[in-house]
Amino acid sequence: MQNFNFRPSPAKQPQLTKAAAESIAIEVLTFMAGNPARIDRFLALSGLGRDNLRAAAGEPGFLTSILDYLASDESLLLAFAANTGHAPATIAKARDIMSPPAEMP
């Protein structure tokens, strides 16, 4: 018997929208908030506190910073991916959508 490994080509995979990228970032925040050690580490590194986290969440760039934080911690990224079913590459793509790399002049 032959083993066929069919995988969709990258061109046929659905495009990630900005709204979907924002939704993933909110999932990351929810994932971190569900574990005191995870959210405390994020708060410590970001300079935020529990008292101003909600206000900061409404600021431009906050969701991008959540994705940056996740991408900077491989073990956290893999835990999030395993918990939610999102591929790590999807997280990177969401981050790029939220804040595309600057173009070189």
C-alpha positions as CSV (number, residue, x, y, z in Angstrom):
1,M,0.0,0.0,0.0
2,Q,1.3,3.5,-0.9
3,N,1.5,6.2,1.7
4,F,0.2,9.5,0.3
5,N,0.9,12.5,2.4
6,F,-1.4,15.1,1.0
7,R,-0.8,18.6,2.3
8,P,-2.4,21.7,1.0
9,S,0.0,23.9,-0.9
10,P,0.8,27.3,0.7
11,A,-1.1,29.0,-2.1
12,K,-4.3,27.1,-1.2
13,Q,-4.1,27.8,2.5
14,P,-6.6,30.5,3.7
15,Q,-5.1,33.9,4.2
16,L,-4.9,35.2,7.7
17,T,-6.8,38.5,8.1
18,K,-5.9,41.3,10.5
19,A,-9.1,40.5,12.4
20,A,-7.9,36.9,12.7
21,A,-4.5,38.0,13.8
22,E,-6.0,40.2,16.5
23,S,-8.2,37.3,17.6
24,I,-5.1,35.1,18.0
25,A,-3.4,37.9,20.1
26,I,-6.4,38.0,22.3
27,E,-6.3,34.2,22.6
28,V,-2.6,34.5,23.7
29,L,-3.5,37.0,26.4
30,T,-6.3,34.8,27.6
31,F,-3.9,31.8,27.7
32,M,-1.4,33.8,29.7
33,A,-4.0,35.2,32.1
34,G,-5.1,31.6,32.8
35,N,-1.8,30.9,34.5
36,P,-0.6,33.3,37.3
37,A,3.1,32.6,36.6
38,R,2.7,33.3,32.9
39,I,0.8,36.6,33.3
40,D,3.1,37.7,36.1
41,R,6.2,37.2,33.9
42,F,4.6,39.1,31.1
43,L,3.6,42.0,33.4
44,A,7.1,42.1,34.9
45,L,8.8,42.2,31.5
46,S,6.4,44.7,30.0
47,G,6.3,47.1,33.0
48,L,2.6,46.8,33.3
49,G,0.6,46.0,36.4
50,R,-2.6,44.2,37.0
51,D,-4.2,47.6,37.7
52,N,-3.4,49.0,34.2
53,L,-3.4,45.9,32.0
54,R,-7.0,46.5,30.9
55,A,-6.2,50.1,29.9
56,A,-3.0,49.1,28.1
57,A,-5.0,46.5,26.1
58,G,-6.8,49.3,24.3
59,E,-3.6,51.0,23.2
60,P,-2.3,50.7,19.6
61,G,0.4,48.1,19.4
62,F,-0.6,46.2,22.5
63,L,-1.8,43.1,20.6
64,T,1.4,43.2,18.6
65,S,3.4,43.3,21.8
66,I,1.5,40.2,23.0
67,L,2.5,38.3,19.9
68,D,6.1,39.6,20.2
69,Y,6.3,38.3,23.7
70,L,4.9,34.9,22.8
71,A,7.4,34.6,19.9
72,S,10.3,35.5,22.1
73,D,9.7,32.5,24.4
74,E,9.8,29.2,22.5
75,S,8.5,27.0,25.3
76,L,5.5,29.4,25.8
77,L,4.9,29.5,22.1
78,L,4.9,25.7,21.8
79,A,2.6,25.4,24.9
80,F,0.2,27.9,23.4
81,A,0.3,26.1,20.0
82,A,-0.4,22.8,21.7
83,N,-3.2,24.2,23.8
84,T,-5.0,26.0,21.0
85,G,-4.1,24.0,17.9
86,H,-2.5,27.1,16.2
87,A,0.7,26.2,14.3
88,P,3.7,28.3,15.5
89,A,4.0,29.6,12.0
90,T,0.5,31.0,12.2
91,I,1.6,33.0,15.3
92,A,4.5,34.4,13.3
93,K,2.2,35.2,10.4
94,A,-0.2,36.9,12.8
95,R,2.6,39.0,14.2
96,D,3.7,40.1,10.7
97,I,0.1,41.1,9.8
98,M,-0.2,43.1,13.0
99,S,3.1,44.9,12.4
100,P,4.7,44.2,9.0
101,P,8.5,44.4,8.8
102,A,9.7,47.8,7.8
103,E,10.8,48.1,4.2
104,M,14.4,49.0,3.4
105,P,14.9,52.4,1.7
